[in-house]
Amino acid sequence: MMRIALCQISSTTDPRENLATVRTHVAAAAEQGARVVHFPEATQCRFGVPLAPVAEPLDGPWATEVRSIADAHDVVVVAGMFTPGSEGRVANTTLVTGAGLHLGYDKIHLFDAFGFRESDTVTPGEKPVTFEVDGTTLGLATCYDVRFPELFRALAATAPVILLGASWGAGPGKADQWDLLVRARALDATSWVLACGQADPAADHGSAPTGIGRSAVADPFGTVRARLGGEPGVLLSDVDLPLVEQARATLPVLANRRL
């Protein structure tokens, strides 16, 4: 078993304020036995404002402070931030830090859909990223990545657990799509998918994807074990790792692929 906390928050435009939120949630999650504390995409700063001014490298002050928080509580923290990209853009980065780890995953699939163009301001990542905690490999995905099953199948080659951070855009049918896609990717990968989203904000931020909540834990059979609503909250999940082996023996979709 591995206990993972999903912290569904509403980020502000102030990275220092969001850092305080991270500090509070990590302390509470660690006290309840979490080994990994997962925050959503854009934890450092919400969408809907210029991102270049807040972007920092992984060795910059924001990520360094998150590492200090993680180390102080002997946990691994996973949180969305922005790092410098190319051509004046930023990278939409998932920071993984603590327990000797300090690395980032740059979101591969950019949200150029539903009237929003993430690629105007964000440089796409180029490769999947995994990391290891206590002998278990975990994979990373970010928001729009969930619409691309090939990424999840690639991660599933080594990762029985995939952490998906999101700041999902609102709109007609979008909540249903999120729910369906999280379950579908768990089935595609026959891995656990733990999806942590930004909470539904109280204010209207225009077309920016600032979250709908609905963080969820889906097991390797696609069953949702727990889910939050739209409000901020925390999900604590004990991930049953042997269930992945059982699922892959019962439903060997990875082994049976022909294409």
Accessible surface in RSA format (square Angstrom, percent):
REM  Atomic radii and reference values for relative SASA: ProtOr
REM  Chains: A
REM  Algorithm: Lee & Richards
REM  Probe-radius: 1.40
REM  Slices: 20
REM RES _ NUM      All-atoms   Total-Side   Main-Chain    Non-polar    All polar
REM                ABS   REL    ABS   REL    ABS   REL    ABS   REL    ABS   REL
RES MET A   1   155.03  80.3  96.70  64.0  58.33 138.9  96.85  82.3  58.18  77.1
RES MET A   2    10.66   5.5   6.55   4.3   4.11   9.8  10.66   9.1   0.00   0.0
RES ARG A   3    87.41  36.7  82.51  42.1   4.91  11.7  11.67  15.9  75.75  45.9
RES ILE A   4     0.00   0.0   0.00   0.0   0.00   0.0   0.00   0.0   0.00   0.0
RES ALA A   5     0.00   0.0   0.00   0.0   0.00   0.0   0.00   0.0   0.00   0.0
RES LEU A   6     0.00   0.0   0.00   0.0   0.00   0.0   0.00   0.0   0.00   0.0
RES CYS A   7     0.00   0.0   0.00   0.0   0.00   0.0   0.00   0.0   0.00   0.0
RES GLN A   8     0.08   0.0   0.00   0.0   0.08   0.2   0.00   0.0   0.08   0.1
RES ILE A   9     5.33   3.0   4.54   3.4   0.79   1.9   5.33   3.8   0.00   0.0
RES SER A  10    49.37  41.7  27.81  37.1  21.56  49.7  27.75  59.1  21.62  30.3
RES SER A  11    10.14   8.6   0.00   0.0  10.14  23.4   0.56   1.2   9.58  13.4
RES THR A  12    44.01  31.3  39.95  40.5   4.05   9.7  44.01  59.1   0.00   0.0
RES THR A  13    61.25  43.6  48.30  49.0  12.95  30.9  16.03  21.5  45.22  68.4
RES ASP A  14    46.26  32.4  43.34  43.1   2.91   6.9  19.29  45.4  26.97  26.9
RES PRO A  15    28.85  21.0  28.85  26.3   0.00   0.0  28.85  23.8   0.00   0.0
RES ARG A  16   189.81  79.7 182.38  93.0   7.43  17.7  78.58 107.4 111.23  67.4
RES GLU A  17    91.72  52.7  83.23  63.0   8.48  20.2  36.31  70.2  55.41  45.2
RES ASN A  18     2.56   1.8   2.50   2.4   0.06   0.1   0.06   0.1   2.50   2.4
RES LEU A  19    22.52  12.5  22.52  16.1   0.00   0.0  22.52  15.8   0.00   0.0
RES ALA A  20    47.33  43.5  45.85  70.7   1.49   3.4  46.16  65.0   1.18   3.1
RES THR A  21    42.75  30.4  37.05  37.6   5.70  13.6  19.03  25.6  23.71  35.8
RES VAL A  22     0.00   0.0   0.00   0.0   0.00   0.0   0.00   0.0   0.00   0.0
RES ARG A  23   100.73  42.3 100.73  51.3   0.00   0.0  53.06  72.5  47.67  28.9
RES THR A  24    91.12  64.8  83.90  85.1   7.22  17.2  62.09  83.4  29.03  43.9
RES HIS A  25    43.00  23.5  40.15  27.9   2.85   7.3  27.90  28.8  15.09  17.6
RES VAL A  26     0.00   0.0   0.00   0.0   0.00   0.0   0.00   0.0   0.00   0.0
RES ALA A  27    37.39  34.4  33.32  51.4   4.08   9.3  33.58  47.3   3.82  10.1
RES ALA A  28    48.07  44.2  42.43  65.5   5.64  12.8  47.12  66.4   0.95   2.5
RES ALA A  29     1.76   1.6   0.70   1.1   1.07   2.4   1.32   1.9   0.44   1.2
RES ALA A  30    24.75  22.8   8.82  13.6  15.93  36.2   9.39  13.2  15.36  40.7
RES GLU A  31   155.80  89.4 119.17  90.2  36.63  87.2  49.00  94.8 106.80  87.2
RES GLN A  32    89.47  50.0  78.99  57.7  10.47  24.9  35.76  76.1  53.71  40.7
RES GLY A  33    47.59  58.7   0.00   N/A  47.59  58.7  31.62  86.8  15.97  35.8
RES ALA A  34     7.19   6.6   0.00   0.0   7.19  16.4   0.00   0.0   7.19  19.0
RES ARG A  35    58.30  24.5  57.22  29.2   1.08   2.6  31.93  43.6  26.37  16.0
RES VAL A  36     0.00   0.0   0.00   0.0   0.00   0.0   0.00   0.0   0.00   0.0
RES VAL A  37     0.00   0.0   0.00   0.0   0.00   0.0   0.00   0.0   0.00   0.0
RES HIS A  38     1.83   1.0   1.83   1.3   0.00   0.0   0.00   0.0   1.83   2.1
RES PHE A  39     1.64   0.8   0.00   0.0   1.64   4.3   0.00   0.0   1.64   4.7
RES PRO A  40     0.19   0.1   0.00   0.0   0.19   0.7   0.19   0.2   0.00   0.0
RES GLU A  41     3.74   2.1   1.17   0.9   2.57   6.1   2.14   4.1   1.60   1.3
RES ALA A  42     0.13   0.1   0.11   0.2   0.02   0.0   0.11   0.2   0.02   0.0
RES THR A  43     0.00   0.0   0.00   0.0   0.00   0.0   0.00   0.0   0.00   0.0
RES GLN A  44     0.14   0.1   0.14   0.1   0.00   0.0   0.00   0.0   0.14   0.1
RES CYS A  45     0.20   0.2   0.20   0.2   0.00   0.0   0.00   0.0   0.20   0.2
RES ARG A  46    42.58  17.9  42.06  21.4   0.52   1.2   9.06  12.4  33.53  20.3
RES PHE A  47     6.85   3.4   6.78   4.2   0.07   0.2   6.81   4.1   0.05   0.1
RES GLY A  48    48.70  60.1   0.00   N/A  48.70  60.1  15.46  42.4  33.24  74.4
RES VAL A  49    44.89  29.5  32.20  29.1  12.69  30.6  37.54  32.6   7.35  19.9
RES PRO A  50   106.28  77.5  90.35  82.4  15.93  57.9 101.88  84.1   4.40  27.3
RES LEU A  51    12.66   7.1   8.18   5.9   4.48  11.3   8.18   5.7   4.48  12.1
RES ALA A  52    62.35  57.3  44.93  69.3  17.42  39.6  45.59  64.2  16.76  44.4
RES PRO A  53   108.81  79.3  66.71  60.8  42.10 153.0  78.89  65.1  29.93 186.0
RES VAL A  54    25.15  16.6  18.42  16.7   6.73  16.2  24.48  21.3   0.67   1.8
RES ALA A  55    19.93  18.3   3.43   5.3  16.50  37.5   3.43   4.8  16.50  43.7
RES GLU A  56    41.15  23.6  40.80  30.9   0.35   0.8  14.08  27.2  27.07  22.1
RES PRO A  57    66.32  48.3  64.17  58.5   2.15   7.8  66.32  54.8   0.00   0.0
RES LEU A  58    51.48  28.7  47.13  33.7   4.35  10.9  47.13  33.1   4.35  11.7
RES ASP A  59   116.08  81.3  93.12  92.7  22.95  54.3  38.81  91.3  77.27  77.1
RES GLY A  60     6.60   8.1   0.00   N/A   6.60   8.1   6.60  18.1   0.00   0.0
RES PRO A  61   102.37  74.6  89.29  81.4  13.08  47.5  97.62  80.6   4.75  29.5
RES TRP A  62     9.39   3.8   6.14   3.0   3.26   7.7   9.12   4.9   0.27   0.4
RES ALA A  63     0.00   0.0   0.00   0.0   0.00   0.0   0.00   0.0   0.00   0.0
RES THR A  64    49.10  34.9  49.05  49.7   0.05   0.1  45.81  61.5   3.30   5.0
RES GLU A  65    58.82  33.8  58.01  43.9   0.81   1.9  12.09  23.4  46.74  38.2
RES VAL A  66     0.00   0.0   0.00   0.0   0.00   0.0   0.00   0.0   0.00   0.0
RES ARG A  67    86.50  36.3  86.50  44.1   0.00   0.0  16.74  22.9  69.76  42.3
RES SER A  68    56.17  47.5  46.42  62.0   9.75  22.5  26.45  56.3  29.73  41.6
RES ILE A  69     7.23   4.1   3.84   2.9   3.39   8.2   7.19   5.2   0.04   0.1
RES ALA A  70     0.00   0.0   0.00   0.0   0.00   0.0   0.00   0.0   0.00   0.0
RES ASP A  71    79.59  55.8  57.83  57.6  21.76  51.5  28.95  68.1  50.64  50.5
RES ALA A  72    82.20  75.6  38.49  59.4  43.71  99.4  51.53  72.6  30.67  81.2
RES HIS A  73    65.30  35.7  48.90  34.0  16.39  41.9  32.47  33.5  32.83  38.2
RES ASP A  74   101.52  71.1  94.07  93.6   7.44  17.6  32.59  76.7  68.92  68.7
RES VAL A  75     2.16   1.4   2.16   2.0   0.00   0.0   2.16   1.9   0.00   0.0
RES VAL A  76     0.11   0.1   0.11   0.1   0.00   0.0   0.11   0.1   0.00   0.0
RES VAL A  77     0.01   0.0   0.00   0.0   0.01   0.0   0.00   0.0   0.01   0.0
RES VAL A  78     0.09   0.1   0.09   0.1   0.00   0.0   0.09   0.1   0.00   0.0
RES ALA A  79     0.04   0.0   0.00   0.0   0.04   0.1   0.04   0.1   0.00   0.0
RES GLY A  80     2.31   2.9   0.00   N/A   2.31   2.9   1.54   4.2   0.77   1.7
RES MET A  81     0.01   0.0   0.00   0.0   0.01   0.0   0.00   0.0   0.01   0.0
RES PHE A  82     0.04   0.0   0.04   0.0   0.00   0.0   0.04   0.0   0.00   0.0
RES THR A  83    13.44   9.6  13.44  13.6   0.00   0.0   8.35  11.2   5.09   7.7
RES PRO A  84    79.96  58.3  57.84  52.7  22.11  80.4  60.25  49.7  19.71 122.5
RES GLY A  85    33.14  40.9   0.00   N/A  33.14  40.9   9.27  25.4  23.87  53.5
RES SER A  86    53.69  45.4  46.42  61.9   7.27  16.8  45.29  96.5   8.40  11.8
RES GLU A  87   156.00  89.6 109.37  82.7  46.63 111.0  57.92 112.0  98.08  80.1
RES GLY A  88    71.69  88.4   0.00   N/A  71.69  88.4  43.24 118.7  28.45  63.7
RES ARG A  89    58.33  24.5  51.42  26.2   6.91  16.5  16.64  22.7  41.69  25.3
RES VAL A  90     3.12   2.1   3.12   2.8   0.00   0.0   3.12   2.7   0.00   0.0
RES ALA A  91     6.66   6.1   6.66  10.3   0.00   0.0   6.66   9.4   0.00   0.0
RES ASN A  92     1.50   1.0   1.01   1.0   0.49   1.2   0.00   0.0   1.50   1.5
RES THR A  93     1.96   1.4   1.77   1.8   0.19   0.5   1.83   2.5   0.13   0.2
RES THR A  94    11.57   8.2  11.57  11.7   0.00   0.0   7.21   9.7   4.36   6.6
RES LEU A  95     0.00   0.0   0.00   0.0   0.00   0.0   0.00   0.0   0.00   0.0
RES VAL A  96     0.00   0.0   0.00   0.0   0.00   0.0   0.00   0.0   0.00   0.0
RES THR A  97     0.00   0.0   0.00   0.0   0.00   0.0   0.00   0.0   0.00   0.0
RES GLY A  98     0.47   0.6   0.00   N/A   0.47   0.6   0.47   1.3   0.00   0.0
RES ALA A  99    48.21  44.3   9.66  14.9  38.55  87.7  27.15  38.2  21.06  55.8
RES GLY A 100    86.16 106.2   0.00   N/A  86.16 106.2  44.42 121.9  41.74  93.5
RES LEU A 101    37.82  21.1  34.72  24.8   3.10   7.8  36.49  25.6   1.33   3.6
RES HIS A 102    52.31  28.6  23.73  16.5  28.58  73.1  23.73  24.5  28.58  33.3
RES LEU A 103    43.31  24.1  40.46  28.9   2.84   7.2  43.31  30.4   0.00   0.0
RES GLY A 104    22.25  27.4   0.00   N/A  22.25  27.4   1.41   3.9  20.84  46.7
RES TYR A 105     0.20   0.1   0.03   0.0   0.17   0.4   0.20   0.1   0.00   0.0
RES ASP A 106    54.51  38.2  49.85  49.6   4.66  11.0   6.61  15.6  47.90  47.8
RES LYS A 107     3.27   1.6   2.71   1.7   0.56   1.3   0.05   0.0   3.23   3.4
RES ILE A 108    37.19  21.2  30.19  22.5   7.00  16.9  30.19  21.7   7.00  19.0
RES HIS A 109    37.08  20.3  32.65  22.7   4.43  11.3  24.55  25.3  12.53  14.6
RES LEU A 110    19.61  10.9   8.73   6.2  10.88  27.4   8.73   6.1  10.88  29.3
RES PHE A 111    19.93  10.0  19.93  12.3   0.00   0.0  19.93  12.1   0.00   0.0
RES ASP A 112    58.75  41.2  33.44  33.3  25.31  59.9  19.54  46.0  39.21  39.1
RES ALA A 113    25.64  23.6  15.02  23.2  10.62  24.2  25.18  35.5   0.45   1.2
RES PHE A 114   123.54  61.8  78.64  48.7  44.90 116.8  93.81  56.9  29.72  85.1
RES GLY A 115    79.93  98.6   0.00   N/A  79.93  98.6  43.30 118.8  36.63  82.0
RES PHE A 116    41.95  21.0  38.33  23.7   3.62   9.4  40.02  24.3   1.94   5.5
RES ARG A 117   139.38  58.5 126.40  64.4  12.98  30.9  54.16  74.0  85.21  51.6
RES GLU A 118     2.73   1.6   2.27   1.7   0.46   1.1   2.70   5.2   0.03   0.0
RES SER A 119    24.47  20.7  20.26  27.0   4.22   9.7  18.29  39.0   6.18   8.7
RES ASP A 120    87.40  61.2  62.45  62.2  24.95  59.0  26.10  61.4  61.30  61.1
RES THR A 121    74.36  52.9  71.54  72.5   2.83   6.7  63.65  85.5  10.71  16.2
RES VAL A 122     0.38   0.3   0.38   0.3   0.00   0.0   0.38   0.3   0.00   0.0
RES THR A 123    27.90  19.8  27.17  27.5   0.74   1.8  27.17  36.5   0.74   1.1
RES PRO A 124    59.50  43.4  51.90  47.3   7.60  27.6  51.90  42.9   7.60  47.2
RES GLY A 125    11.14  13.7   0.00   N/A  11.14  13.7   5.25  14.4   5.90  13.2
RES GLU A 126   168.31  96.6 130.69  98.9  37.62  89.6  48.41  93.6 119.90  97.9
RES LYS A 127   147.52  72.0 144.71  88.8   2.81   6.7  87.54  78.8  59.98  63.9
RES PRO A 128    63.19  46.1  48.09  43.8  15.10  54.9  48.29  39.9  14.90  92.6
RES VAL A 129    23.27  15.3  19.34  17.5   3.93   9.5  23.27  20.2   0.00   0.0
RES THR A 130    56.02  39.8  35.86  36.4  20.16  48.0   9.33  12.5  46.69  70.6
RES PHE A 131    11.19   5.6   1.11   0.7  10.08  26.2  11.19   6.8   0.00   0.0
RES GLU A 132   103.23  59.3  91.32  69.1  11.90  28.3  24.36  47.1  78.86  64.4
RES VAL A 133     4.20   2.8   0.86   0.8   3.35   8.1   4.20   3.7   0.00   0.0
RES ASP A 134   101.12  70.8  55.49  55.2  45.63 107.9  39.68  93.4  61.43  61.3
RES GLY A 135    62.33  76.9   0.00   N/A  62.33  76.9  26.60  73.0  35.74  80.0
RES THR A 136    15.39  10.9  12.03  12.2   3.36   8.0   4.75   6.4  10.64  16.1
RES THR A 137    28.54  20.3  26.27  26.6   2.27   5.4   6.20   8.3  22.34  33.8
RES LEU A 138     0.00   0.0   0.00   0.0   0.00   0.0   0.00   0.0   0.00   0.0
RES GLY A 139     0.00   0.0   0.00   N/A   0.00   0.0   0.00   0.0   0.00   0.0
RES LEU A 140     1.00   0.6   1.00   0.7   0.00   0.0   1.00   0.7   0.00   0.0
RES ALA A 141     1.58   1.5   0.00   0.0   1.58   3.6   0.00   0.0   1.58   4.2
RES THR A 142     1.14   0.8   1.14   1.2   0.00   0.0   1.08   1.4   0.06   0.1
RES CYS A 143     9.93   7.5   9.93  11.1   0.00   0.0   0.00   0.0   9.93  10.7
RES TYR A 144    36.98  17.3  36.50  20.8   0.48   1.3   9.18   6.9  27.81  34.3
RES ASP A 145     0.00   0.0   0.00   0.0   0.00   0.0   0.00   0.0   0.00   0.0
RES VAL A 146     0.00   0.0   0.00   0.0   0.00   0.0   0.00   0.0   0.00   0.0
RES ARG A 147    63.91  26.8  46.76  23.8  17.14  40.8  19.58  26.8  44.33  26.9
RES PHE A 148    51.96  26.0  51.84  32.1   0.12   0.3  51.96  31.5   0.00   0.0
RES PRO A 149    36.26  26.4  36.26  33.1   0.00   0.0  36.26  29.9   0.00   0.0
RES GLU A 150   102.88  59.1  96.25  72.8   6.63  15.8  60.29 116.6  42.59  34.8
RES LEU A 151     8.16   4.5   4.33   3.1   3.83   9.6   8.16   5.7   0.00   0.0
RES PHE A 152     0.00   0.0   0.00   0.0   0.00   0.0   0.00   0.0   0.00   0.0
RES ARG A 153    77.42  32.5  75.18  38.3   2.24   5.3   7.80  10.7  69.62  42.2
RES ALA A 154    56.22  51.7  33.30  51.4  22.92  52.1  44.52  62.7  11.71  31.0
RES LEU A 155     2.37   1.3   0.81   0.6   1.56   3.9   2.37   1.7   0.00   0.0
RES ALA A 156     0.19   0.2   0.00   0.0   0.19   0.4   0.00   0.0   0.19   0.5
RES ALA A 157    82.12  75.5  44.14  68.1  37.98  86.4  54.99  77.4  27.12  71.8
RES THR A 158    89.34  63.5  69.13  70.1  20.21  48.2  72.10  96.8  17.24  26.1
RES ALA A 159     0.07   0.1   0.00   0.0   0.07   0.2   0.05   0.1   0.02   0.1
RES PRO A 160    28.74  20.9  28.73  26.2   0.01   0.0  28.73  23.7   0.01   0.1
RES VAL A 161     0.00   0.0   0.00   0.0   0.00   0.0   0.00   0.0   0.00   0.0
RES ILE A 162     0.00   0.0   0.00   0.0   0.00   0.0   0.00   0.0   0.00   0.0
RES LEU A 163     0.75   0.4   0.00   0.0   0.75   1.9   0.00   0.0   0.75   2.0
RES LEU A 164     0.00   0.0   0.00   0.0   0.00   0.0   0.00   0.0   0.00   0.0
RES GLY A 165     6.28   7.7   0.00   N/A   6.28   7.7   4.81  13.2   1.47   3.3
RES ALA A 166     0.10   0.1   0.10   0.2   0.00   0.0   0.10   0.1   0.00   0.0
RES SER A 167     1.77   1.5   1.31   1.8   0.46   1.1   0.00   0.0   1.77   2.5
RES TRP A 168    10.57   4.2   9.87   4.8   0.71   1.7  10.14   5.4   0.44   0.7
RES GLY A 169     9.28  11.4   0.00   N/A   9.28  11.4   6.72  18.4   2.56   5.7
RES ALA A 170    79.27  72.9  49.95  77.1  29.32  66.7  50.90  71.7  28.37  75.1
RES GLY A 171    37.83  46.7   0.00   N/A  37.83  46.7  22.46  61.6  15.37  34.4
RES PRO A 172   138.01 100.6 112.57 102.6  25.44  92.5 125.55 103.7  12.46  77.4
RES GLY A 173    39.82  49.1   0.00   N/A  39.82  49.1  26.67  73.2  13.15  29.4
RES LYS A 174     5.83   2.8   5.71   3.5   0.12   0.3   2.73   2.5   3.10   3.3
RES ALA A 175    39.53  36.3  37.36  57.7   2.17   4.9  37.36  52.6   2.17   5.8
RES ASP A 176   104.99  73.5  99.69  99.2   5.31  12.5  28.39  66.8  76.60  76.4
RES GLN A 177    55.42  31.0  54.26  39.7   1.16   2.8  25.96  55.3  29.46  22.3
RES TRP A 178     1.01   0.4   1.01   0.5   0.00   0.0   1.01   0.5   0.00   0.0
RES ASP A 179    22.99  16.1  22.68  22.6   0.31   0.7  13.52  31.8   9.47   9.4
RES LEU A 180   118.78  66.2 115.00  82.3   3.78   9.5 118.46  83.2   0.32   0.8
RES LEU A 181    24.38  13.6  24.38  17.4   0.00   0.0  24.38  17.1   0.00   0.0
RES VAL A 182     0.69   0.5   0.69   0.6   0.00   0.0   0.69   0.6   0.00   0.0
RES ARG A 183   111.71  46.9 111.71  56.9   0.00   0.0  16.24  22.2  95.47  57.9
RES ALA A 184    25.56  23.5  21.93  33.8   3.63   8.3  25.27  35.6   0.29   0.8
RES ARG A 185    22.43   9.4  22.43  11.4   0.00   0.0   0.00   0.0  22.43  13.6
RES ALA A 186     0.00   0.0   0.00   0.0   0.00   0.0   0.00   0.0   0.00   0.0
RES LEU A 187    69.18  38.5  67.01  47.9   2.18   5.5  67.23  47.2   1.95   5.2
RES ASP A 188    25.79  18.1  21.67  21.6   4.12   9.7   3.73   8.8  22.06  22.0
RES ALA A 189     0.00   0.0   0.00   0.0   0.00   0.0   0.00   0.0   0.00   0.0
RES THR A 190     0.51   0.4   0.51   0.5   0.00   0.0   0.00   0.0   0.51   0.8
RES SER A 191     0.00   0.0   0.00   0.0   0.00   0.0   0.00   0.0   0.00   0.0
RES TRP A 192     3.28   1.3   3.28   1.6   0.00   0.0   3.28   1.7   0.00   0.0
RES VAL A 193     0.00   0.0   0.00   0.0   0.00   0.0   0.00   0.0   0.00   0.0
RES LEU A 194     0.00   0.0   0.00   0.0   0.00   0.0   0.00   0.0   0.00   0.0
RES ALA A 195     0.00   0.0   0.00   0.0   0.00   0.0   0.00   0.0   0.00   0.0
RES CYS A 196     0.00   0.0   0.00   0.0   0.00   0.0   0.00   0.0   0.00   0.0
RES GLY A 197     2.40   3.0   0.00   N/A   2.40   3.0   2.40   6.6   0.00   0.0
RES GLN A 198     4.52   2.5   4.07   3.0   0.45   1.1   1.55   3.3   2.97   2.3
RES ALA A 199     0.15   0.1   0.00   0.0   0.15   0.3   0.00   0.0   0.15   0.4
RES ASP A 200    76.41  53.5  63.83  63.5  12.58  29.8   8.90  20.9  67.51  67.3
RES PRO A 201    31.28  22.8  17.84  16.3  13.45  48.9  19.17  15.8  12.12  75.3
RES ALA A 202   121.42 111.6  68.99 106.5  52.43 119.3  80.54 113.4  40.88 108.3
RES ALA A 203    58.20  53.5  44.57  68.8  13.63  31.0  52.86  74.4   5.34  14.1
RES ASP A 204   133.68  93.6  96.76  96.3  36.92  87.3  45.19 106.4  88.49  88.2
RES HIS A 205    52.63  28.8  30.94  21.5  21.69  55.5  24.32  25.1  28.31  32.9
RES GLY A 206    60.01  74.0   0.00   N/A  60.01  74.0  37.94 104.1  22.07  49.4
RES SER A 207    89.47  75.6  57.60  76.9  31.87  73.4  43.29  92.2  46.17  64.7
RES ALA A 208    13.36  12.3   4.23   6.5   9.13  20.8   4.32   6.1   9.04  23.9
RES PRO A 209     7.67   5.6   7.21   6.6   0.45   1.7   7.67   6.3   0.00   0.0
RES THR A 210    17.52  12.5  10.61  10.8   6.91  16.5   2.89   3.9  14.63  22.1
RES GLY A 211     3.04   3.8   0.00   N/A   3.04   3.8   0.03   0.1   3.02   6.8
RES ILE A 212    19.34  11.0  14.34  10.7   4.99  12.0  14.34  10.3   4.99  13.6
RES GLY A 213     1.95   2.4   0.00   N/A   1.95   2.4   0.00   0.0   1.95   4.4
RES ARG A 214    69.59  29.2  69.59  35.5   0.00   0.0   9.78  13.4  59.82  36.3
RES SER A 215     0.00   0.0   0.00   0.0   0.00   0.0   0.00   0.0   0.00   0.0
RES ALA A 216     0.09   0.1   0.09   0.1   0.00   0.0   0.09   0.1   0.00   0.0
RES VAL A 217     0.17   0.1   0.17   0.2   0.00   0.0   0.17   0.2   0.00   0.0
RES ALA A 218     0.00   0.0   0.00   0.0   0.00   0.0   0.00   0.0   0.00   0.0
RES ASP A 219     4.80   3.4   4.80   4.8   0.00   0.0   0.00   0.0   4.80   4.8
RES PRO A 220     0.00   0.0   0.00   0.0   0.00   0.0   0.00   0.0   0.00   0.0
RES PHE A 221    67.58  33.8  54.31  33.6  13.27  34.5  54.31  32.9  13.27  38.0
RES GLY A 222     0.18   0.2   0.00   N/A   0.18   0.2   0.18   0.5   0.00   0.0
RES THR A 223    68.54  48.7  67.38  68.3   1.16   2.8  43.35  58.2  25.19  38.1
RES VAL A 224    42.71  28.1  19.81  17.9  22.89  55.2  19.81  17.2  22.89  62.1
RES ARG A 225   131.23  55.1  97.92  49.9  33.31  79.3  33.95  46.4  97.28  59.0
RES ALA A 226    33.82  31.1  24.36  37.6   9.46  21.5  33.82  47.6   0.00   0.0
RES ARG A 227    74.34  31.2  43.56  22.2  30.78  73.3  22.86  31.2  51.48  31.2
RES LEU A 228    32.20  17.9  27.90  20.0   4.30  10.8  31.41  22.1   0.79   2.1
RES GLY A 229    44.55  54.9   0.00   N/A  44.55  54.9  31.47  86.4  13.08  29.3
RES GLY A 230    26.83  33.1   0.00   N/A  26.83  33.1  13.83  38.0  13.00  29.1
RES GLU A 231   135.25  77.6 132.03  99.9   3.22   7.7  59.25 114.6  76.00  62.1
RES PRO A 232    80.46  58.6  59.45  54.2  21.02  76.4  59.59  49.2  20.87 129.7
RES GLY A 233    22.38  27.6   0.00   N/A  22.38  27.6  21.64  59.4   0.74   1.7
RES VAL A 234    61.67  40.6  35.15  31.8  26.52  63.9  35.15  30.5  26.52  71.9
RES LEU A 235    20.19  11.2  19.73  14.1   0.46   1.1  20.19  14.2   0.00   0.0
RES LEU A 236    62.03  34.5  31.05  22.2  30.98  77.9  31.51  22.1  30.51  82.1
RES SER A 237    13.24  11.2   8.93  11.9   4.31   9.9   6.86  14.6   6.38   8.9
RES ASP A 238    68.51  48.0  49.19  49.0  19.32  45.7  15.77  37.1  52.73  52.6
RES VAL A 239     0.00   0.0   0.00   0.0   0.00   0.0   0.00   0.0   0.00   0.0
RES ASP A 240    43.38  30.4  43.38  43.2   0.00   0.0   5.73  13.5  37.64  37.5
RES LEU A 241    38.72  21.6  34.66  24.8   4.06  10.2  35.02  24.6   3.71  10.0
RES PRO A 242    86.95  63.4  80.59  73.5   6.35  23.1  82.96  68.5   3.98  24.7
RES LEU A 243    19.77  11.0  17.71  12.7   2.06   5.2  19.39  13.6   0.38   1.0
RES VAL A 244     5.77   3.8   5.77   5.2   0.00   0.0   5.77   5.0   0.00   0.0
RES GLU A 245   134.42  77.2 125.25  94.8   9.17  21.8  46.93  90.8  87.49  71.4
RES GLN A 246   105.70  59.1  97.34  71.1   8.36  19.9  34.58  73.6  71.12  53.9
RES ALA A 247     0.00   0.0   0.00   0.0   0.00   0.0   0.00   0.0   0.00   0.0
RES ARG A 248    65.23  27.4  58.61  29.9   6.62  15.8  32.07  43.8  33.16  20.1
RES ALA A 249    84.14  77.4  50.47  77.9  33.67  76.6  61.02  85.9  23.12  61.2
RES THR A 250    96.03  68.3  66.71  67.6  29.32  69.9  58.64  78.8  37.39  56.5
RES LEU A 251    64.29  35.8  64.07  45.8   0.22   0.5  64.14  45.0   0.15   0.4
RES PRO A 252    47.00  34.3  44.38  40.5   2.63   9.5  47.00  38.8   0.00   0.0
RES VAL A 253    55.20  36.3  50.70  45.9   4.49  10.8  52.59  45.7   2.60   7.1
RES LEU A 254    32.93  18.3  24.53  17.5   8.40  21.1  24.83  17.4   8.09  21.8
RES ALA A 255    87.80  80.7  47.81  73.8  39.99  91.0  59.67  84.0  28.13  74.5
RES ASN A 256    95.57  65.9  78.48  75.8  17.09  41.2  28.87  69.5  66.70  64.5
RES ARG A 257   128.50  54.0  99.53  50.7  28.97  69.0  38.45  52.6  90.05  54.6
RES ARG A 258   223.61  93.9 185.02  94.3  38.59  91.9  67.77  92.6 155.84  94.4
RES LEU A 259   212.17 118.2 149.76 107.1  62.41 156.9 184.41 129.5  27.76  74.7
END  Absolute sums over single chains surface
CHAIN  1 A    10552.3       7918.7       2633.6       5903.9       4648.4
END  Absolute sums over all chains
TOTAL         10552.3       7918.7       2633.6       5903.9       4648.4
